[in-house]
Amino acid sequence: MRELISKTFHRLKVNSVISDRVGPDLKPSLNKLPREQHGISRQHISNAALRVMSQLHDHGHQAFLVGGGVRDLLLGGHPKDFDVATDATPEQIKALFRNSRIIGRRFKIVHVRFGRETIEVTTFRGSHDTVESSQKEVHRKNQQSARTSEGMLLRDNVYGTLEEDAVRRDFTINALYYTSEDYAVYDYTNGLQDLSDRVIRIIGDPETRYREDPVRMLRAVRFAAKLDFDIADDTAEPIYRLASSLRDIPAARMFEEVLKLFMAGYAVETYQLMREFGLFQPLFPETEHHLNTDSDSSLINNALHNTDLRIQADKPVTPAFIFAALLWPAVSHRVQQLKYEGVGEIAAVHQAAQEVIYRQQQFTAIPKRFGIPMREIWELQFRLPYRGGHRAAQLMEGRRFRAAYDFLLLREQSGEQTDGLGQWWTDYQVADEQQREVMCQSVPGHKKRRRRRSTRRNQQHRDVH
């Protein structure tokens, strides 16, 4: 892959040299890679994306593939998601596609649906600086832009040109454009060079761009993990100082970002980079506080590793299991503390789960559809040891048993001591009915119930007398 993009870049005839750091206040220079000098084939581009570009072109608008789709095509990949950028406004886009809707308040986006596939279409973004020409003033009237006192963008609906859009993107490797009009790749920010050098580099002043949107720090480590790229020194340096600004991001948005971080097939590498740059603590502060034992740290690593393997094998994964693992160190420590204070075990589990989830909701919102099964997985960790008599059969019939059993094996794999409980449940699941009965009767501490003698006849005898 690296050789492919190196060859692609070295075929490029450089029209101009631009600085390593391109900011919104600078005029970008175009490096245009013609059709014969890159390996992008329309066969690898979604028909829906090609239709969107064609429709926009037919109505006199510019339209380009942009972002990760172009980046991955140049790297020889086969991206599943494609984004389109255009000079058409959201309202104009919606008018052209009946199967579309406008979403977003911070920055308006149009989703154009073709069956199960959705193409995300955005209008070229412009600079937030004062508009100089009257022509641009007319184009941008009624558009909204707002920042906090710390510089974070609250609204970003300022529209501009293709060149302005390029320098408003986050990283140089994501600011590459491809159009089906002349089949060329457009590079305004030296992204092709960074792609060849395998470097993640933010566009503009790093601290300013991170303050505009702190999530860009998470995107930096996510792309570095996904692509196995290095983060440029000037792009990495402010992350250590600004990591705490992630707490200013709405918890609902952070939940979606966590899914992108840990449910894309490279969660282990992402987690390691997050810990290295101090980005895990703002998202999971209580977990970070309890990551002081090998088993706690191993459990999260093992859970993320198993998640990566399932995704690579095209098997389903659920956020409930991932969050159960990420928050387990905090829950298990709180349970032990409550038990020491005299609270019963199951009551302690319920109280610990409630407290930990409540505090975590301040940082990453967890929808009920995931929060409820997550709590059930935790509770079953304390019910699975009680398996004598008919309890084992009843537990195995529960809908969360399989997830709880997998979680139990994960705990054992990570070094937690469970006195062979995982192996017992493994054997129980493959045993026949007679073997299961023997296993349940042999559970340490289990006492076979004595049948109570009926006292009805004795009671009747006493009533007669």
Buried (B, 14 or more C-beta within 10 A) or exposed (E): EEEEBBEBBEEBEEEEEBEEBBBBEBEBBBBBBEEEBBBBEEEBBBEBBBBBBEBBBEEEBBBBBBBBBBBBBBBBBEBEBBBBBBBBBBEBBBEBBEEBEBEBEBBBBBBBBBEEBBBBBBBBBBBBEEBEEEEBEEBBEEBEBEBEEEBBBEBBBBBBBBBBBBBBBBBBBBBBBBBBEEBBBBBBBBBBBBBBBBBBBBBBBBBEBBBBBBBBBBBBBBBBBBBEBBBBEBBBEBBEEBBEBBBEBEBEEBBEBBBBBBBBBBBBBBBBBBBEBBBBBBBBBBBBEBBEBEBBBBBBBBBBBBBBEBBEEEEEBBBBBBBBBBBBBBBBBBBEEBBEEEBEBEEBBBBBBEBBBEEBBEBBBBEEEBBEBBBBBBBBBBBBBBBBBEBBBEBBEEEBBEBBBBBBBBBBBBBBEBEEBBEBBBEBEEEEEEEBBEBBEEBEEBEEEEEEEEEEEEEEEEEEE
